[in-house]
Amino acid sequence: MQAKTIRIGTRGSPLALAQAHETRARLMAAHGLHDDAFEICVIKTTGDMILDRPLSEAGGKGLFTKEIEEALLSNAIDLAVHSMKDMQTALPDGLIIGATLPREDVRDAFISLSHASLAALPSGARVGTSSLRRQAQVKRIRPDLEVVGFRGNVQTRFKKLGDGVADATFLACAGLHRLGHADRITERIATSDMLPAVAQGAIGIEIRGADIATARLITPLNDEKSAICVAAERAFLAKLEGSCRTPIAGLAELDGDGLRFRGEILTPDGREHHATERSGTATHAMELGNDAAEELLARAGPDFFRATA
């Protein structure tokens, strides 16, 4: 079916590679191809090279996608596999998200070697995270805890816990499942306690909009339910815009044709918090996300995002 090698662009982290391999496996199953029909092209991104400071201080979203998208635009690769939560809401001209894979568990995972839950952490305990959203949510729920910077891949963070850098940390349940580390999860945090990042747990396949052959190739991989939910969440984020230092969370859930959307914005210290939700039909997913964002913008006031920048 496919005469030329299909080049899949990805970051080189263990999780990114796991997602690229999942995409390859799904393409093989969908089209009866063998693994030699594919080439996994590892591309180092700006985000991979910044290790000395929080990514929010270096520009936030786009740091893990820029170089991969440049490779896509230059025809060096045929498709790119991304964690959708890393994607900017406005894609470069000529690129589109051609498919969204079935979404994994959207929840945050609490991980500790000595405490059974977030609630069980003693006052003054150190929680390691590099996520402004998680930082703000933790400070809102448990203002008595200390939040410390905590970057690195999954194995690095496990080692930091073992070395006592922090008493606990958070990772996405989805990533731990995909890496085979679900057994390391101490507690799965309910979305009612910590609403996840927009598009958390979703994998997107980015292609050139004019590349009809690749669009046809990946069409069987698209999970419509996941795509609808992610579209609602990204519409919410796009309307908010905000600075890279504004914690934003959003989650859309489908039940039949009914869609429930919840969204929130916080200040980094967790002291100011605005949340809302919408219910409607799947056909109005993006309108629901957009409308929820408009409400929060009105409630928070014009200075909210400037104050958190």
ChimeraX attribute file (.defattr): number of C-alpha atoms within 10 A of each C-alpha:
attribute: neighborCount
match mode: 1-to-1
recipient: residues
	/A:1	8
	/A:2	11
	/A:3	6
	/A:4	8
	/A:5	13
	/A:6	19
	/A:7	19
	/A:8	24
	/A:9	28
	/A:10	29
	/A:11	25
	/A:12	17
	/A:13	15
	/A:14	15
	/A:15	19
	/A:16	21
	/A:17	19
	/A:18	17
	/A:19	23
	/A:20	25
	/A:21	17
	/A:22	16
	/A:23	21
	/A:24	23
	/A:25	14
	/A:26	17
	/A:27	20
	/A:28	15
	/A:29	13
	/A:30	14
	/A:31	13
	/A:32	10
	/A:33	16
	/A:34	12
	/A:35	14
	/A:36	8
	/A:37	15
	/A:38	17
	/A:39	15
	/A:40	18
	/A:41	21
	/A:42	16
	/A:43	17
	/A:44	17
	/A:45	18
	/A:46	16
	/A:47	20
	/A:48	15
	/A:49	10
	/A:50	12
	/A:51	11
	/A:52	7
	/A:53	12
	/A:54	18
	/A:55	22
	/A:56	17
	/A:57	10
	/A:58	13
	/A:59	13
	/A:60	16
	/A:61	17
	/A:62	18
	/A:63	21
	/A:64	24
	/A:65	23
	/A:66	19
	/A:67	19
	/A:68	27
	/A:69	25
	/A:70	13
	/A:71	17
	/A:72	22
	/A:73	18
	/A:74	11
	/A:75	12
	/A:76	15
	/A:77	23
	/A:78	23
	/A:79	29
	/A:80	26
	/A:81	27
	/A:82	24
	/A:83	21
	/A:84	22
	/A:85	20
	/A:86	19
	/A:87	20
	/A:88	18
	/A:89	19
	/A:90	11
	/A:91	14
	/A:92	13
	/A:93	9
	/A:94	12
	/A:95	18
	/A:96	17
	/A:97	20
	/A:98	22
	/A:99	22
	/A:100	26
	/A:101	23
	/A:102	16
	/A:103	19
	/A:104	17
	/A:105	16
	/A:106	23
	/A:107	22
	/A:108	26
	/A:109	24
	/A:110	22
	/A:111	24
	/A:112	23
	/A:113	16
	/A:114	12
	/A:115	16
	/A:116	15
	/A:117	16
	/A:118	22
	/A:119	10
	/A:120	9
	/A:121	19
	/A:122	12
	/A:123	12
	/A:124	13
	/A:125	14
	/A:126	20
	/A:127	26
	/A:128	23
	/A:129	23
	/A:130	19
	/A:131	21
	/A:132	23
	/A:133	25
	/A:134	27
	/A:135	23
	/A:136	26
	/A:137	26
	/A:138	22
	/A:139	19
	/A:140	20
	/A:141	15
	/A:142	16
	/A:143	16
	/A:144	15
	/A:145	18
	/A:146	17
	/A:147	22
	/A:148	15
	/A:149	16
	/A:150	21
	/A:151	18
	/A:152	15
	/A:153	12
	/A:154	17
	/A:155	11
	/A:156	12
	/A:157	22
	/A:158	17
	/A:159	12
	/A:160	19
	/A:161	21
	/A:162	14
	/A:163	10
	/A:164	11
	/A:165	16
	/A:166	22
	/A:167	22
	/A:168	28
	/A:169	24
	/A:170	25
	/A:171	20
	/A:172	21
	/A:173	24
	/A:174	21
	/A:175	26
	/A:176	18
	/A:177	17
	/A:178	17
	/A:179	15
	/A:180	10
	/A:181	14
	/A:182	14
	/A:183	8
	/A:184	16
	/A:185	20
	/A:186	19
	/A:187	17
	/A:188	19
	/A:189	20
	/A:190	13
	/A:191	14
	/A:192	9
	/A:193	12
	/A:194	18
	/A:195	23
	/A:196	27
	/A:197	26
	/A:198	27
	/A:199	28
	/A:200	27
	/A:201	26
	/A:202	23
	/A:203	27
	/A:204	28
	/A:205	24
	/A:206	26
	/A:207	25
	/A:208	24
	/A:209	14
	/A:210	11
	/A:211	13
	/A:212	10
	/A:213	10
	/A:214	16
	/A:215	21
	/A:216	11
	/A:217	16
	/A:218	22
	/A:219	14
	/A:220	15
	/A:221	19
	/A:222	16
	/A:223	14
	/A:224	13
	/A:225	19
	/A:226	23
	/A:227	22
	/A:228	21
	/A:229	25
	/A:230	30
	/A:231	20
	/A:232	29
	/A:233	32
	/A:234	26
	/A:235	22
	/A:236	32
	/A:237	24
	/A:238	16
	/A:239	16
	/A:240	20
	/A:241	14
	/A:242	18
	/A:243	16
	/A:244	18
	/A:245	21
	/A:246	23
	/A:247	25
	/A:248	27
	/A:249	24
	/A:250	28
	/A:251	25
	/A:252	26
	/A:253	20
	/A:254	18
	/A:255	10
	/A:256	9
	/A:257	10
	/A:258	14
	/A:259	21
	/A:260	20
	/A:261	22
	/A:262	24
	/A:263	25
	/A:264	21
	/A:265	27
	/A:266	24
	/A:267	25
	/A:268	24
	/A:269	18
	/A:270	21
	/A:271	13
	/A:272	13
	/A:273	17
	/A:274	15
	/A:275	17
	/A:276	14
	/A:277	18
	/A:278	16
	/A:279	17
	/A:280	15
	/A:281	15
	/A:282	22
	/A:283	12
	/A:284	15
	/A:285	27
	/A:286	19
	/A:287	18
	/A:288	26
	/A:289	32
	/A:290	20
	/A:291	16
	/A:292	27
	/A:293	28
	/A:294	14
	/A:295	14
	/A:296	19
	/A:297	19
	/A:298	9
	/A:299	12
	/A:300	16
	/A:301	9
	/A:302	10
	/A:303	9
	/A:304	17
	/A:305	21
	/A:306	11
	/A:307	12
	/A:308	16
	/A:309	14
